Amino acid sequence: MYTNAQRKNFFVRNLNKAVLAIGLIQAVLGILCVLAYGNHLQEIVLMNLHYGVFSNFIKLLFAIGMIVNLVLQIYPILEIFETWLPSIYGYGTNPN
């Protein structure tokens, strides 16, 4: 995404803001979990949920999020391979 950005400074500034916002949200949620569960707080957040339809729905969303996260992590690697493969195998070059 950074390589395709037209205004790289704008991209970096927005990326920093997004990372900061996500960090603040995680900190607030962490504090709320400690306040809600106290000493009974388990390290795996999904284990703190009571059994029921709502908790199963949250667990399903978590599983979908993990799958999407893996795909997003592979995307930059695929971009690198797209640039390397033509140069390795000679695709797109003129044989003359």
Backbone bond lengths (Angstrom), bond angles and torsions (degrees), N, CA, C in turn:
res aa  C-N    CA-C-N  psi(-1)  N-CA   C-N-CA  omega(-1)  CA-C   N-CA-C  phi
1 M - - - 1.433 - - 1.522 110.88 -
2 Y 1.325 115.05 -38.70 1.462 118.85 -179.20 1.525 110.56 -64.90
3 T 1.336 116.57 -38.97 1.461 119.21 -178.17 1.521 111.69 -68.38
4 N 1.336 117.98 -27.37 1.457 121.14 -179.97 1.520 113.32 -92.13
5 A 1.314 118.02 -4.54 1.464 121.26 -178.60 1.522 110.07 -70.81
6 Q 1.328 115.71 134.72 1.462 119.64 179.05 1.525 111.14 -76.81
7 R 1.337 116.72 -39.32 1.457 121.45 178.30 1.528 107.94 -114.63
8 K 1.311 116.39 94.54 1.459 121.78 -173.06 1.535 112.41 -65.76
9 N 1.327 118.34 -36.27 1.467 120.48 178.53 1.520 111.07 -64.06
10 F 1.325 116.79 -40.24 1.458 121.69 178.04 1.528 110.24 -64.37
11 F 1.327 116.66 -39.87 1.467 121.53 179.25 1.524 110.40 -63.78
12 V 1.319 117.70 -46.75 1.463 121.51 -178.84 1.524 110.57 -63.81
13 R 1.326 117.81 -41.25 1.461 121.16 179.35 1.532 110.63 -62.72
14 N 1.325 117.29 -44.65 1.465 120.40 179.04 1.526 111.71 -68.58
15 L 1.317 117.24 -35.45 1.455 120.27 177.00 1.531 110.71 -63.94
16 N 1.319 116.75 -42.46 1.466 120.47 177.55 1.525 111.46 -63.02
17 K 1.330 117.04 -41.09 1.463 120.63 177.72 1.530 111.00 -63.36
18 A 1.329 117.15 -40.86 1.464 120.91 -179.63 1.523 111.04 -66.10
19 V 1.325 117.48 -42.39 1.461 120.95 178.87 1.525 110.53 -65.09
20 L 1.312 117.16 -40.33 1.461 120.94 177.58 1.531 111.04 -64.27
21 A 1.325 117.14 -43.75 1.465 120.78 179.62 1.529 110.86 -63.32
22 I 1.314 117.65 -42.80 1.465 120.83 178.98 1.528 110.44 -65.30
23 G 1.316 117.04 -40.10 1.464 120.38 177.56 1.520 111.89 -62.29
24 L 1.333 116.68 -41.77 1.469 120.38 178.39 1.529 111.27 -65.90
25 I 1.319 116.96 -41.27 1.467 120.46 178.11 1.522 110.25 -62.06
26 Q 1.321 117.29 -44.08 1.465 120.42 179.17 1.525 111.27 -64.14
27 A 1.318 117.83 -38.76 1.464 120.54 178.93 1.524 110.98 -65.49
28 V 1.330 117.15 -43.82 1.468 120.72 179.16 1.522 110.57 -64.01
29 L 1.331 117.33 -44.77 1.461 120.15 178.67 1.524 111.49 -63.75
30 G 1.313 117.76 -37.30 1.463 121.08 177.44 1.518 111.68 -63.51
31 I 1.319 115.99 -43.57 1.475 119.96 178.48 1.525 110.35 -64.78
32 L 1.344 116.90 -41.71 1.462 119.97 178.80 1.525 111.91 -63.74
33 C 1.329 117.79 -37.79 1.461 120.80 178.06 1.531 111.02 -65.34
34 V 1.307 117.10 -42.27 1.465 119.92 178.56 1.519 110.39 -64.46
35 L 1.318 117.00 -40.50 1.460 120.18 178.72 1.532 111.67 -67.79
36 A 1.331 117.22 -35.52 1.465 120.35 -177.05 1.530 112.27 -77.25
37 Y 1.338 117.58 -41.06 1.463 120.62 -173.32 1.523 113.20 -102.19
38 G 1.293 118.30 -19.59 1.464 121.39 177.91 1.527 112.44 61.89
39 N 1.327 117.08 -131.18 1.463 122.04 -177.52 1.521 112.59 -72.95
40 H 1.326 117.83 -13.56 1.461 121.36 -177.59 1.528 112.49 -89.89
41 L 1.300 116.89 9.57 1.465 121.27 -179.27 1.522 110.03 -70.72
42 Q 1.325 116.04 126.33 1.466 121.38 177.90 1.521 109.22 -96.98
43 E 1.337 116.43 154.38 1.458 120.44 -175.99 1.525 111.91 -66.08
44 I 1.316 117.36 -39.00 1.452 121.05 177.00 1.529 107.21 -84.09
45 V 1.319 116.37 113.17 1.460 121.36 -171.38 1.523 111.57 -60.17
46 L 1.318 117.90 -36.78 1.457 120.65 -177.55 1.528 112.11 -65.63
47 M 1.312 117.88 -21.52 1.465 120.67 178.46 1.529 111.88 -74.50
48 N 1.324 117.80 -16.11 1.461 121.51 178.90 1.529 112.72 -79.38
49 L 1.329 116.70 -17.89 1.462 120.05 -177.72 1.522 110.52 -75.59
50 H 1.328 115.52 143.69 1.456 120.27 175.36 1.528 108.51 -75.88
51 Y 1.331 116.45 156.00 1.455 120.18 -179.40 1.518 110.45 -73.93
52 G 1.318 115.12 139.13 1.458 120.48 179.60 1.515 110.51 163.26
53 V 1.309 115.77 -177.06 1.463 121.42 -178.25 1.520 110.63 -64.16
54 F 1.323 117.00 -43.29 1.457 120.71 -178.20 1.527 111.55 -63.00
55 S 1.326 117.43 -44.47 1.467 119.65 -178.99 1.521 111.07 -67.64
56 N 1.331 117.33 -35.88 1.463 119.83 176.50 1.519 111.13 -66.09
57 F 1.334 116.71 -37.15 1.460 120.77 177.10 1.524 110.66 -65.31
58 I 1.320 117.68 -42.11 1.465 121.98 178.05 1.529 110.16 -63.55
59 K 1.327 117.24 -41.26 1.464 120.96 178.73 1.528 110.95 -65.24
60 L 1.339 117.00 -37.77 1.461 120.66 176.80 1.528 110.27 -64.46
61 L 1.331 117.43 -44.50 1.466 120.23 177.11 1.519 111.41 -62.10
62 F 1.321 117.09 -38.09 1.465 120.98 177.53 1.528 110.67 -62.63
63 A 1.342 116.94 -43.12 1.469 120.56 179.29 1.530 111.10 -64.28
64 I 1.326 116.90 -41.86 1.467 120.38 177.59 1.526 110.09 -63.45
65 G 1.326 116.74 -41.64 1.460 120.71 178.16 1.519 112.36 -61.88
66 M 1.334 117.08 -37.30 1.471 119.94 178.32 1.529 110.94 -66.20
67 I 1.325 117.01 -40.57 1.468 120.30 179.34 1.526 110.31 -65.10
68 V 1.331 117.41 -44.86 1.466 121.27 178.70 1.530 110.28 -63.44
69 N 1.317 116.85 -37.44 1.460 121.35 179.19 1.529 110.83 -62.29
70 L 1.308 117.47 -41.65 1.465 120.16 178.37 1.522 111.35 -62.79
71 V 1.325 116.93 -41.10 1.467 120.47 178.94 1.522 110.45 -63.91
72 L 1.328 117.58 -40.76 1.461 120.53 179.22 1.520 112.08 -66.81
73 Q 1.320 117.66 -31.17 1.465 120.22 178.37 1.522 111.41 -73.44
74 I 1.316 117.78 -27.44 1.466 121.23 -179.20 1.532 111.06 -80.20
75 Y 1.330 118.05 -24.81 1.463 121.64 -174.87 1.534 114.11 -54.72
76 P 1.340 121.07 -48.06 1.477 118.95 178.80 1.532 112.97 -61.82
77 I 1.322 116.99 -33.77 1.460 120.03 178.43 1.518 110.05 -65.85
78 L 1.323 116.89 -40.42 1.464 120.23 178.21 1.520 111.19 -64.88
79 E 1.322 117.89 -35.77 1.467 120.68 176.42 1.524 110.98 -62.61
80 I 1.324 116.51 -40.32 1.468 120.28 179.05 1.522 110.15 -65.38
81 F 1.334 116.95 -43.86 1.465 119.95 179.03 1.522 111.81 -63.60
82 E 1.316 117.64 -34.33 1.462 120.29 178.20 1.520 111.65 -62.52
83 T 1.318 117.48 -32.00 1.462 119.46 178.93 1.524 111.96 -83.89
84 W 1.344 117.64 -29.20 1.462 120.46 -178.25 1.524 112.81 -80.63
85 L 1.311 117.69 -40.77 1.468 120.40 -172.53 1.525 113.42 -59.29
86 P 1.332 120.16 -44.85 1.471 117.53 178.50 1.526 112.73 -60.69
87 S 1.313 118.42 -36.43 1.463 119.82 -178.95 1.528 111.44 -74.05
88 I 1.336 117.94 -30.74 1.457 120.71 -179.77 1.522 111.51 -74.15
89 Y 1.330 116.34 -46.46 1.458 120.76 -174.22 1.532 113.32 -96.57
90 G 1.308 118.72 0.56 1.431 121.78 174.72 1.511 114.65 80.54
91 Y 1.302 119.00 13.78 1.455 120.93 177.88 1.523 109.50 -70.66
92 G 1.302 116.03 141.32 1.445 120.99 176.21 1.519 113.32 79.23
93 T 1.306 118.19 6.27 1.466 119.92 177.16 1.520 109.14 -103.88
94 N 1.293 115.88 152.16 1.455 121.22 179.05 1.513 108.98 -86.73
95 P 1.360 118.56 122.03 1.472 119.65 -177.37 1.526 113.90 -70.00
96 N 1.348 119.06 -14.95 1.471 120.84 -177.12 1.472 110.96 -79.35
